[in-house]
Amino acid sequence: MASIKVPKFLNIAVFCGAWSFIIIYLWVAFHRMPFPFELEWIEGGMVDQVQRIVHGESVYVPPGIRFVPFLYPPLYFYLSAGASFLLGPGLFPLRLVSFLASLVSLLTIFLIVCDETGDWRVGMLSAGFFAATFRLAGAWLDIARVDSLFLALWLLFIYLIRDHKSLVRAALAGALVALVFLTKQLALVLCLPVIAYLFWRSWKYALTLLLVAIGLVGLTTLVFDRLSAGWYSYYIFGLLFGQTEWQLSQFVLFFGNDLLLHLPLAIFFCLSFFVVSFRQDTVLPTIFKWLSIFAGALAGAFIARMKVGGYDNVLLPAYAAIAILFGLGLHRFSMMAGQLPLVYKYRVQAMLSIACLIQLAILGYNPYEQIPTASDLKAGNDLIRFISSVDGEVYLPDHGYLPALAGKKTYAHHSTIWDVVRADQQNPASEMLKQELKRAISQQVFSMIILDSEWNYCCQQIDGFYTRAGKVFQEEQVFYPVTGWARRPSIIFLPKRLQ
């Protein structure tokens, strides 16, 4: 009896461990989604872009000091604008879109694994495992960025194409591919291997899917290009695909740190799923299906990780695919264990449960470190009062939404300026933006400029026309974002004309 009870106890422990990570994520999201300041340094720029839509302004416009759009397609911003219409301005509506999308991702992972294995417990373990990668993937699922929506739509696409017999489902899958792309261009890398597999299985299904996807993306491009006089394609295709700055050091870090160091047992179950399944000729198409999905997710994460600026969030599709294959591999091992003599069966089941617990333990993190503190909130409110007290315009290139909270104008975000001026080929748009920035600095347009650091693309001549006037915060640890680049408003500059 003891040999029977041990695996049952371990199975319960694994199930509770998986559920605990889901609950922890929900708890973290609940506590930080209402936070009125940035959880990550680009969130505020996303709010600025959404507010342009809310106020009926064009998004894809010539780059200027007042505004430069992010290099993302429009879907997330328009959905967030709809939420902002209902809930008001600020970060919360954008985070709500991301949070709901993250729930869709968790549910879709659960449903995929349940359908593939017929075991809801394995499905729950896979969903819990993905929730456990929350911090490893940048604590990104609930913040005001495009990635959660991108991931949810891609997983829905994966869920739909597993049954590739109906042309109606092919059209729906094609529409989902278009929506994934209209959220983030990385969809090209993630979806193409899967579409290639579908051509091998059913060319009619794949062709229908591809034509619908190309038609919707092409139509959207034509419409937005017409409305923006071609600037849409400049940002979405020209600038993005023209960036060729790579971090070669990430090659080793991606496979060593992002995968093997933190997901050793999950990777083992993934690879075991393919190795064990290849021995069964009847499931060969299934293996190729999951190989194409895994290859697309891994390639997308790798390419994004290698580019300059690639943070942990780019790993989300890879971790979602690994979570699914982790469940499928575990199920295969469990089925094999069930065919063993009783004494060996329970030993193997116990080993599998222990392996799952070890993997979940490796992914453990302190949830309190992901939530801003009361000191952060106070520091942010004090900063808003300080900005509002300034007579004239204040420029915070890394946090344009802060002056908006103080009742002042917003200006182009440093990240989007960087995207334009660092392009390999010098172009009129880049030169136009540089000249406008230079004029604003030399003419001392702003009554105050607050920079995060010495490094910047927006204010390179600032020392010639502005004087340092101290630091924003006296405390060393307050008001830093809880994820992403550790940047906060730091250095105050005043124009020399006022001295």
C-alpha positions in Angstrom: 0.0 0.0 0.0 2.9 2.4 0.8 4.2 2.1 -2.8 0.7 3.1 -4.1 0.3 6.1 -1.7 3.6 7.7 -2.4 2.9 8.4 -6.1 -0.6 9.7 -5.2 0.9 12.0 -2.7 3.5 13.2 -5.2 0.8 13.7 -7.9 -1.2 15.9 -5.5 2.0 17.9 -4.7 2.6 18.4 -8.4 -0.9 19.5 -9.0 -0.8 21.9 -6.1 2.5 23.2 -7.3 1.1 23.9 -10.8 -2.0 25.6 -9.4 0.1 27.7 -7.0 2.0 29.4 -9.8 -1.3 30.3 -11.5 -2.7 31.7 -8.3 0.6 33.6 -7.7 0.4 35.2 -11.1 -3.2 36.2 -10.6 -2.3 37.7 -7.2 0.7 39.6 -8.7 -1.4 40.9 -11.6 -4.3 42.0 -9.2 -1.9 44.0 -7.1 0.1 45.8 -9.8 -2.3 46.4 -12.7 -3.9 49.5 -10.9 -0.4 51.0 -10.3 -0.6 54.4 -12.0 3.1 54.4 -13.1 5.2 52.3 -15.2 6.0 48.7 -14.4 8.3 48.7 -17.4 10.0 51.8 -19.0 8.2 51.7 -22.4 4.6 51.3 -21.0 4.1 55.0 -20.8 4.9 55.4 -24.5 2.3 52.8 -25.3 -0.3 54.9 -23.4 0.7 58.0 -25.4 0.2 56.1 -28.6 -3.2 54.7 -27.5 -4.3 58.2 -26.5 -3.7 59.5 -30.0 -6.2 56.9 -31.3 -8.7 57.9 -28.5 -8.4 61.5 -29.6 -8.8 60.7 -33.2 -5.2 61.5 -34.2 -3.2 59.5 -36.8 -0.6 57.1 -35.4 1.6 56.4 -38.4 2.9 60.0 -39.0 6.2 61.5 -40.0 8.7 61.3 -37.1 8.9 64.4 -35.1 9.6 65.6 -31.6 6.0 65.6 -30.7 5.4 61.9 -31.6 7.1 58.9 -33.2 5.1 55.6 -33.3 6.3 52.3 -32.1 7.3 49.8 -34.8 4.3 47.6 -34.1 1.2 47.0 -36.2 -2.0 48.6 -34.9 -4.1 45.8 -33.4 -3.1 46.0 -29.8 -3.3 49.8 -29.8 -6.8 49.9 -31.2 -8.0 47.2 -28.8 -6.5 49.2 -25.9 -8.0 52.4 -27.3 -11.4 50.7 -27.1 -10.7 49.7 -23.5 -9.6 53.3 -22.8 -12.8 54.7 -24.2 -14.7 52.6 -21.6 -12.3 52.8 -18.6 -10.6 56.2 -19.2 -7.0 57.1 -19.9 -3.9 55.6 -18.2 -2.1 52.3 -18.0 -4.9 50.2 -16.6 -6.9 49.7 -19.8 -3.8 48.6 -21.7 -2.8 46.2 -18.9 -6.3 44.8 -18.8 -6.1 43.9 -22.5 -2.8 42.1 -21.8 -4.1 40.4 -18.6 -7.2 39.0 -20.4 -5.0 37.8 -23.2 -2.7 36.0 -20.7 -5.8 34.2 -19.4 -6.6 33.1 -22.9 -3.0 31.8 -23.3 -3.3 29.8 -20.1 -6.7 28.4 -21.1 -5.5 27.5 -24.6 -2.4 25.7 -23.3 -4.7 23.7 -21.0 -7.1 22.9 -23.8 -4.4 21.9 -26.3 -2.8 19.5 -23.9 -6.1 18.1 -22.7 -7.2 17.4 -26.3 -3.9 15.8 -27.2 -3.6 13.6 -24.1 -7.2 13.2 -22.9 -6.0 14.0 -19.4 -7.1 17.3 -17.8 -4.5 16.9 -15.0 -1.6 17.0 -17.5 -3.3 20.0 -19.1 -3.4 21.8 -15.8 0.3 21.0 -15.2 1.2 22.4 -18.5 -0.7 25.6 -17.8 0.8 25.8 -14.4 4.3 25.3 -15.8 3.8 28.2 -18.2 2.6 30.4 -15.4 5.8 29.4 -13.5 7.9 30.9 -16.3 6.3 34.3 -15.6 9.4 35.9 -14.0 11.7 34.0 -16.4 9.9 35.6 -19.3 10.3 39.1 -17.9 7.2 39.3 -15.7 5.5 40.5 -18.8 2.1 38.9 -19.1 0.0 41.7 -17.5 1.9 44.8 -18.6 1.0 47.4 -21.2 2.9 45.8 -24.1 1.8 43.9 -27.2 3.3 40.5 -26.2 0.5 38.9 -24.3 -2.0 39.6 -27.0 0.5 38.3 -29.6 1.0 35.1 -27.7 -2.7 34.5 -27.1 -3.6 34.9 -30.8 -0.7 32.6 -31.8 -1.8 29.9 -29.4 -5.3 30.1 -30.7 -3.9 29.6 -34.2 -2.1 26.5 -32.9 -5.2 25.2 -31.3 -7.2 25.7 -34.5 -4.8 24.1 -37.0 -4.6 20.8 -35.2 -7.7 19.7 -37.1 -6.8 20.6 -40.7 -9.8 19.0 -42.5 -12.2 21.9 -42.8 -11.7 24.8 -45.2 -13.8 27.0 -42.9 -11.4 26.3 -40.1 -8.6 27.0 -42.6 -10.1 30.5 -43.3 -10.4 31.1 -39.5 -6.8 30.0 -39.0 -5.7 32.4 -41.8 -7.6 35.2 -40.1 -5.8 34.4 -36.8 -2.4 34.4 -38.6 -3.3 37.9 -39.9 -4.3 39.0 -36.4 -1.0 37.6 -35.0 0.9 39.6 -37.6 -1.1 42.7 -36.9 0.0 42.5 -33.3 3.7 41.8 -33.9 5.6 41.1 -37.1 7.4 38.2 -35.4 4.4 36.2 -36.5 6.2 35.6 -39.8 8.8 33.5 -38.1 6.4 31.6 -35.8 3.8 30.7 -38.3 5.7 29.9 -41.5 7.1 26.5 -40.3 3.5 25.5 -39.3 2.1 26.6 -42.6 4.8 24.6 -44.4 3.7 21.5 -42.4 0.1 22.2 -43.3 1.1 22.2 -47.1 2.6 18.8 -46.6 -0.6 17.5 -44.9 -3.3 19.3 -47.0 -2.3 21.8 -49.7 -5.9 22.9 -50.1 -6.2 23.7 -46.3 -2.8 25.4 -46.3 -3.5 27.4 -49.4 -6.8 28.6 -48.1 -5.2 29.7 -44.8 -2.3 31.4 -46.6 -4.6 33.3 -49.0 -6.8 34.6 -46.2 -3.8 35.7 -44.1 -2.1 37.4 -47.0 -5.4 39.0 -48.1 -6.1 40.5 -44.7 -2.6 41.7 -44.0 -2.4 43.1 -47.5 -5.7 44.9 -47.2 -4.8 46.3 -43.8 -1.5 47.5 -45.3 -3.2 49.2 -48.2 -5.7 50.9 -46.0 -3.2 52.2 -43.4 -0.7 53.2 -46.1 -3.5 55.2 -47.8 -4.5 56.9 -44.5 -0.9 57.6 -43.5 0.6 58.5 -46.9 2.9 55.5 -46.8 4.3 56.0 -43.3 2.6 52.8 -42.1 4.9 50.6 -44.3 7.9 52.8 -43.4 7.5 51.8 -39.7 6.0 48.3 -39.9 8.3 47.0 -42.7 11.0 49.4 -43.6 12.4 50.4 -40.3 11.9 47.1 -38.5 13.5 44.9 -41.2 16.2 47.4 -41.8 17.6 47.0 -38.2 20.6 44.6 -38.3 22.2 45.1 -34.9 22.8 41.8 -33.4 24.1 40.6 -30.0 26.2 37.6 -30.9 26.8 36.9 -27.2 23.1 36.0 -26.9 23.7 32.8 -29.0 25.3 31.0 -26.0 23.0 32.7 -23.4 19.9 31.7 -25.3 20.5 28.0 -25.3 22.5 27.9 -22.1 20.8 30.4 -19.8 17.3 30.9 -21.2 16.6 27.2 -21.9 18.9 24.6 -20.3 19.8 26.4 -17.1 16.2 27.1 -16.1 14.3 24.5 -18.0 16.5 21.3 -17.9 13.7 18.8 -17.1 11.1 20.5 -19.2 13.5 20.4 -22.2 14.2 16.7 -21.4 10.4 15.9 -21.5 10.1 17.9 -24.8 12.9 16.0 -26.5 11.7 12.7 -25.0 8.3 13.3 -26.6 9.9 13.5 -30.0 12.3 10.6 -29.5 9.6 8.3 -28.0 7.0 9.2 -30.6 9.3 8.7 -33.6 9.3 5.0 -32.8 5.6 4.9 -33.5 5.1 5.2 -37.3 1.3 5.8 -36.9 1.9 9.2 -35.2 4.5 10.5 -37.6 2.3 13.4 -38.9 1.7 14.4 -35.3 5.4 14.5 -34.6 6.0 16.7 -37.7 3.2 19.0 -36.5 4.8 19.6 -33.2 8.2 19.9 -34.6 7.0 22.7 -36.9 5.3 24.4 -33.9 8.4 24.0 -31.7 10.8 25.1 -34.5 8.7 28.3 -35.2 8.5 29.2 -31.5 12.2 28.6 -30.9 13.3 30.4 -34.0 11.1 33.4 -33.2 12.4 33.7 -29.7 16.0 33.2 -30.8 15.9 35.8 -33.5 14.3 38.4 -31.3 16.7 37.6 -28.5 19.7 38.1 -30.8 18.6 41.6 -31.8 19.8 44.5 -29.8 17.1 45.4 -27.2 15.7 41.8 -27.0 14.6 41.3 -23.5 13.2 38.2 -21.7 9.7 38.9 -23.0 10.7 37.6 -26.5 11.0 34.1 -24.9 7.2 33.8 -24.3 6.3 31.8 -27.4 9.2 29.4 -26.8 8.1 28.9 -23.2 4.5 28.4 -24.2 5.5 25.7 -26.8 7.8 24.1 -24.2 4.9 24.1 -21.7 2.7 22.2 -24.2 5.4 19.7 -25.1 6.4 19.3 -21.5 2.8 18.0 -20.9 2.8 15.8 -24.0 6.2 14.3 -23.0 5.1 13.6 -19.5 1.9 12.0 -20.7 3.9 9.7 -23.0 6.2 8.6 -20.1 3.1 8.0 -17.9 1.5 5.8 -20.6 4.8 3.8 -20.9 4.9 3.5 -17.1 1.4 2.1 -17.0 2.6 -0.9 -19.0 5.3 -1.8 -16.5 4.9 -4.4 -13.7 3.1 -2.8 -10.7 6.3 -2.3 -8.6 8.1 -0.6 -11.4 5.1 1.4 -12.5 4.8 3.3 -9.2 8.5 3.9 -9.0 8.6 5.4 -12.4 5.5 7.5 -11.7 7.1 8.7 -8.5 10.3 9.7 -10.5 8.1 11.6 -13.0 6.3 13.5 -10.2 9.6 14.3 -8.5 11.0 15.6 -11.8 8.0 17.8 -12.2 8.4 19.2 -8.7 12.1 19.9 -9.2 11.4 21.7 -12.5 8.7 23.8 -10.8 11.0 24.6 -7.9 13.7 25.8 -10.3 11.2 28.3 -11.6 10.3 29.6 -8.2 10.5 33.4 -7.7 9.6 36.0 -5.1 6.3 37.5 -6.1 6.7 40.5 -3.8 9.7 41.7 -5.9 7.3 42.0 -8.9 5.1 44.5 -7.2 5.8 48.2 -6.8 6.0 49.5 -3.2 4.2 52.2 -1.4 7.5 54.2 -1.6 7.4 53.9 -5.4 3.8 55.2 -5.4 4.7 58.2 -3.2 7.8 59.0 -5.3 5.7 59.0 -8.5 3.1 61.3 -7.0 5.7 63.6 -5.7 7.3 63.7 -9.2 3.9 64.6 -10.8 3.5 67.5 -8.4 7.0 68.7 -9.1 6.4 68.6 -12.9 3.1 70.4 -12.6 4.8 73.2 -10.6 7.2 74.0 -13.5 6.2 77.1 -15.5 6.4 75.8 -19.1 6.8 72.5 -20.9 8.8 69.6 -19.4 10.4 67.0 -21.6 10.9 63.5 -20.2 12.0 61.5 -23.3 11.9 58.2 -21.5 8.6 58.8 -19.7 6.4 61.1 -21.9 3.2 60.0 -20.0 4.4 61.7 -16.8 4.0 65.2 -18.1 0.5 64.2 -19.3 -0.4 63.2 -15.8 0.8 66.7 -14.7 -1.4 68.4 -17.3 1.4 69.1 -19.8 2.1 68.0 -23.4 3.5 64.6 -24.3 6.5 64.2 -26.7 8.2 61.4 -28.6 9.4 58.5 -26.6 13.1 57.9 -26.5 12.7 54.3 -27.6 10.9 55.3 -30.8 13.4 58.0 -31.5 16.1 55.4 -31.2 14.4 53.2 -33.7 14.4 55.9 -36.3 17.8 57.5 -35.8 19.8 54.2 -35.5 18.6 52.9 -38.8 21.5 51.6 -41.0 20.7 53.8 -44.0 20.4 57.5 -43.4 17.1 58.7 -44.8 15.2 62.0 -44.9 12.9 61.0 -42.1 15.8 60.2 -39.8 17.6 63.4 -40.7 14.4 65.4 -40.3 13.9 64.1 -36.8 17.5 64.7 -35.8 17.3 68.3 -37.0 14.0 68.9 -35.1 15.5 67.6 -31.9 18.6 69.7 -32.3 16.5 72.9 -32.9 14.4 72.2 -29.8 17.5 71.8 -27.6 19.4 74.7 -29.1 16.4 77.0 -28.9 15.8 75.9 -25.3 12.1 75.2 -26.0 11.6 73.3 -22.8 11.6 74.9 -19.4 13.0 71.6 -18.0 14.4 68.4 -19.3 14.6 65.3 -17.2 16.8 62.4 -18.4 17.2 58.9 -17.2 21.0 58.8 -18.0 23.8 60.3 -19.9 23.1 58.0 -22.9 20.4 59.3 -25.2 19.6 59.9 -28.8 17.3 62.8 -28.2 19.3 65.4 -26.4 23.0 64.9 -27.4 23.7 68.7 -27.4 22.0 69.3 -24.1 25.2 70.4 -22.2 25.6 73.3 -24.5 22.2 74.8 -23.9 21.0 73.4 -20.5 22.6 73.2 -17.1 22.4 70.3 -14.7 20.2 71.3 -11.7 20.4 68.2 -9.5 18.7 64.8 -9.2 15.1 63.9 -9.2 15.2 61.4 -6.4 17.3 61.4 -3.3 16.5 57.8 -2.4 18.5 55.3 -4.4 15.9 52.5 -4.7 12.6 54.1 -5.5 10.6 54.4 -8.7 12.5 51.9 -10.7 10.3 49.7 -12.9 9.9 46.1 -11.6 10.9 44.6 -15.0 12.8 45.5 -18.1 15.5 48.1 -18.3 16.1 49.6 -14.9 15.5 53.3 -15.8 13.9 56.1 -13.9 13.9 59.9 -14.2 17.2 61.0 -12.7 18.9 64.2 -14.0 17.3 67.6 -14.1 18.4 70.1 -16.7 17.3 73.8 -16.8 17.7 76.0 -19.9 20.6 78.6 -19.7 18.1 81.3 -20.8 16.5 81.1 -17.4 19.7 81.6 -15.5 
